[in-house]
Amino acid sequence: VGHHELMKVHGALFWNLSNLITTSEPPRVYVSSFWSKAYKPDTNHLLFETEKQALLYDMLYAVPLEALDRKVANLLRRAQMALIHACVLGTARMKLPAFFGKTKGKVKAIENLSQIYQEIQGKYKLPVVNFPAESEYKNFLAAHDLYDFPKLDQLEKKSGLIRKVQDLIGVQIPGLLRSISHNTIADPRQNRILLTMLERQEKQAAQNATHVKTDQHKNFLFAQAVAHMGKGSANPSLGGEPETTTA
């Protein structure tokens, strides 16, 4: 297809996919030819080669880094959820009576989850958006005995687990993100083997285009010669027999 038709096809593709795209940023569409045959003459081979190089670059460099970044971000989110879970259960356990009124104490602790949330948010500086819905904890505590979980202060005194998780969230995991963002990987578009392969494809496409033009020129000369010979056969000055007419 030509330049105009290619743009029409590209626009029509995005128009048809618009109802399926749920993100604000449209997906990347690569326009190229990925078979081993040479390009036909008068095609968008320069655009195809550029898009092919961009695809290789994204596959070998951009996509792995983005996947690694998402894994680290997912690890950070899970660490925050684990910290919130330990703080909620440990704080609720601290509010239970030691001997008498255990059943009423568990019911009261479940009813006062909103106050426990506020206490944890102020003490550990945790964002409220990371806390699960209170209904989820109520369903969880309805199936598990709150007395089976350790108190938060005892857990911190024994192993310092809360401080370790806070250090993990505030220092270690962000350090991984910084190392990923500053990581440098060789651009595959500068790879000598890749450049050699692309240069060979471009030379082959140019040679094919030259052969096609030469063949077209030969065919044009042959057609001219045939037409000239046809005219010469009807012209006596060129050795042909004159046309005769009968009345």
Salt bridges, closest charged atoms under 4 A:
GLU51 OE2 - ARG28 NH2 3.19
GLU119 OE1 - LYS95 NZ 3.35
ASP145 OD1 - LYS106 NZ 3.18
GLU156 OE2 - ARG163 NH1 2.55
ASP187 OD1 - ARG189 NE 3.33
